[in-house]
Amino acid sequence: MREKILTFIEKNSRIDLGELAILLGSDEVTIMNELEAMENERIICGYPTLIDWDKAGIEKVTALIEARVTPQRDMGFDKVAERISRYPEVNSVYLISGGFDIMVTIEGKTLREVSQFVSDKLSTIDTVLSTKTYFILKKYKDHGTVRAAPANAERIMMA
């Protein structure tokens, strides 16, 4: 039952409990108790809202930053990841495979603000060896939601 609840609320966290109960063949009290238990166990960590800041007329710059990090004895990458997570600009921190160790996503008001975060805060952490920054120019799909208006499908004539 938990997996089914999680699957539904991951796509629509605002689904009505009664509707969810009907879809799952259960009752509202059971669904509410399961949700509360999963929140207490931190299986459900939050209910974020996806906002199109451009349509709201508010300037925001999103960046993905790869960081190469020296792991700490007996802690691996956890300590530096936790330190990076404390910055209010940081939206997410992931341990990744490949040429870099950690992926950080941040938001700022301008390219300069994001660049300053990288140079003044992230790069000055003694265990951060190097960084690579990518700025998001346009979001087509974000957190499973298609953001761009569907383009008219045009077929190319083949001779």
C-alpha positions in Angstrom: 0.0 0.0 0.0 2.8 2.4 0.8 4.4 2.2 -2.6 1.1 2.9 -4.3 0.5 5.9 -2.0 4.0 7.2 -2.7 3.6 6.8 -6.4 0.4 8.8 -6.5 1.5 11.6 -4.2 4.9 12.0 -6.0 2.9 13.0 -9.1 0.3 15.1 -7.3 0.9 15.9 -3.6 -2.4 17.9 -3.5 -4.6 14.9 -4.4 -7.7 14.7 -2.2 -7.5 12.0 0.5 -10.9 10.7 -0.5 -10.0 10.5 -4.1 -6.7 8.7 -3.2 -8.6 6.3 -1.0 -11.0 5.4 -3.8 -8.1 5.0 -6.3 -6.4 2.6 -3.9 -9.5 0.8 -2.7 -9.1 1.9 0.9 -10.6 4.4 3.3 -9.4 8.0 4.1 -8.4 7.2 7.7 -6.1 4.4 6.6 -4.5 6.6 3.9 -4.2 9.5 6.4 -2.5 7.2 9.0 -0.1 5.8 6.4 0.8 9.3 5.2 1.4 10.5 8.8 3.5 7.4 9.6 5.6 7.9 6.5 6.1 11.6 7.4 7.2 10.6 10.9 9.6 8.0 9.5 11.0 10.7 7.0 10.0 8.6 4.1 8.0 11.6 2.9 10.4 14.5 3.4 8.3 17.4 2.2 5.8 18.6 -0.4 7.6 21.1 -2.7 5.8 23.4 -5.0 7.0 23.7 -8.6 7.0 27.4 -9.7 7.6 28.9 -13.1 9.5 32.0 -11.9 9.7 33.4 -15.4 5.9 33.5 -15.7 5.8 35.1 -12.2 8.1 37.9 -13.5 10.8 37.1 -11.0 14.4 36.7 -12.1 16.1 33.6 -10.8 19.2 31.8 -12.0 19.6 28.1 -11.5 23.0 26.4 -11.6 24.3 22.9 -11.4 27.8 22.8 -9.8 30.0 19.7 -9.8 32.6 19.6 -7.1 35.6 17.3 -6.7 36.1 16.7 -3.0 38.6 15.0 -0.7 36.7 12.5 1.4 37.1 12.7 5.1 38.5 9.9 7.2 35.6 7.7 8.6 33.0 10.0 7.1 33.6 9.9 3.4 31.8 12.7 1.7 29.1 13.1 4.3 30.7 15.9 6.3 31.4 18.2 3.4 28.0 17.5 1.8 26.3 18.4 5.1 28.3 21.6 5.3 27.4 22.6 1.7 23.7 21.8 2.5 23.6 24.4 5.2 24.0 27.3 2.7 20.5 28.9 2.1 21.3 29.3 -1.7 21.7 25.5 -2.0 18.6 23.6 -3.2 20.1 20.1 -3.3 23.4 18.2 -2.8 24.0 14.8 -4.3 26.8 12.3 -4.2 27.5 11.3 -7.8 29.6 9.0 -9.9 32.0 10.1 -12.6 34.7 12.7 -12.7 33.3 14.7 -9.8 32.0 13.6 -6.4 29.2 16.0 -5.5 26.5 17.8 -7.5 25.1 21.0 -6.0 22.1 22.9 -7.3 21.6 26.5 -6.3 19.4 29.5 -7.1 20.4 33.1 -7.2 19.1 36.4 -8.5 21.9 36.9 -11.1 24.7 35.0 -12.8 27.1 37.1 -10.7 25.4 36.1 -7.5 25.7 32.4 -8.3 29.3 32.8 -9.5 30.1 34.6 -6.2 28.6 31.8 -4.2 30.9 29.3 -6.0 34.1 31.4 -5.6 33.5 32.9 -2.1 31.8 30.0 -0.4 32.0 26.7 -2.2 35.5 26.9 -3.5 36.9 28.1 -0.2 35.9 24.9 1.6 39.3 23.2 2.3 38.1 19.7 1.1 36.8 21.1 -2.2 39.5 20.5 -4.8 37.7 21.9 -7.9 34.3 22.9 -9.3 32.5 23.1 -12.6 29.4 25.3 -13.0 26.6 24.9 -15.5 23.8 27.5 -15.8 20.3 26.4 -16.6 19.2 28.4 -19.6 15.7 27.0 -20.1 13.7 24.2 -18.3 11.7 21.9 -20.6 10.8 19.4 -18.0 11.3 19.8 -14.2 10.5 17.3 -11.5 8.5 15.2 -13.9 6.4 18.2 -15.1 6.7 19.4 -18.8 7.2 23.1 -18.6 7.6 24.1 -22.3 4.5 24.7 -24.4 4.1 21.8 -26.8 5.5 22.7 -30.2 3.3 22.0 -33.3 4.5 18.7 -34.6 5.8 19.3 -38.1 6.7 16.5 -40.4 9.6 16.7 -42.8 8.6 15.6 -46.3 10.7 12.7 -47.5 11.3 12.5 -51.2 
